[in-house]
Amino acid sequence: MIGAPTTGAPGAAYGVGMRVLVTGGAGFIGSHTVIQLIAAGHDVLIVDNFANSKPTVINRLEAITSKHLPVHEFDLRDTERTERLFAHEQIDAVIHFAGHKAVGQSSQEPLDYYQNNLGSTFSLVRAMTLHGVAKLVFSSSATVYGANAAVPMNEDFPTSATNPYGWTKVMIEQILRDVAVAQPEMRIALMRYFNPVGAHPSGDLGEDPSGEPNNLLPYICQVAVGRLEKLRIFGDDYDTPDGTPLRDYIHVEDLAAGHIAALVRLDSTDRAVSTWNLGTGKGTSVFEMLHAFERAVGRTLPYEVVGRRAGDIAASYADPGRANTELGWSATHSIDDMCTDSWRWQSRHPNGYPDA
Ligand code: UFG
């Protein structure tokens, strides 16, 4: 499997046979991770309230994996439901993706963001504690490096944020570190993603933002498919080779593989909390990304350079060395792979997932 751990016997390397609760399993990264968990021999159950995902994703997951997937539709902030789930199901580990994630919206609705992202984590970790579930992989973000970090960014950099969404990630990381001090038997992984893009190679699973996309690749996809008129490039006067900002785009399949590797590593580490960057280590500019996408589509795409977007930084890319060494994981997909797979998904499903 691409990007999977490379050491040890296959069975041992994949920690076969865990029953893994995936929160937000119908979301973009969650759904791709579910497929890889099953391919690696784990059992999966999903909690999702479909606040920002569609139930039809579950049908596609079942078709791709040929497995029935137990899905529990509720909001994790419902502490009774969450606890009941842990009381009734065998759960060996949790991968926690569920959460609000729109940077701009978080500044408009800060209370919602804090309440949802923190509240669901409190409820989940309390239930884990009560029922003796020690392994947790948390979906964090490179946003925790804040606005002033140097590149490449490593896990020992100080954390901060520039918006409420980013602060929820910083705060949850701190909360989990505090929990691990009180409960040293916990094994927690904080996964700091850079810029997830791409789609499942089948073309039937991908990113489906609601409303106008905020992120670069979904925006380009919708221009390419004719839903949006042109890309607006937010500034070409940064101190970078072509003047547009550099980001560390990572294929969602590589990201998913990083979670499987982390889950396995939690079995053998003595550390209660481990922090791993998931990135390629390479910075790609907005123009480079646009041109790669044009290659995938086979035509040029309309764009206009406009003013800078508030809060953007010139360069953000990972030092992925710790994940490479400790997880035996590295990203293997190229920028062209990311664009080809994103385009396959978007061209097959111009309007994303259907509602039902
Ligand atoms: N960009 C454009 N036009 C667009 C959208 C984006 O020019 O329509 C540019 C941005 O200015 C930036 C680059 O494309 O230079 C990437 O922007 P994204 O919005 O795709 O990604 P960000 O790096 O700003 O944000 C991402 C995630 C956040 C996360 C952050 C830091 O979306 O959740 O990385 O890790 F917080």
Residues whose N, C-alpha, C, O or C-beta is under 5 A from the ligand:
A	BS01	UFG	K101 S141 A142 T143 Y193 F194 N214 N215 L216 L217 Y219 R232 I233 F234 P245 R247 V286 R309 D312
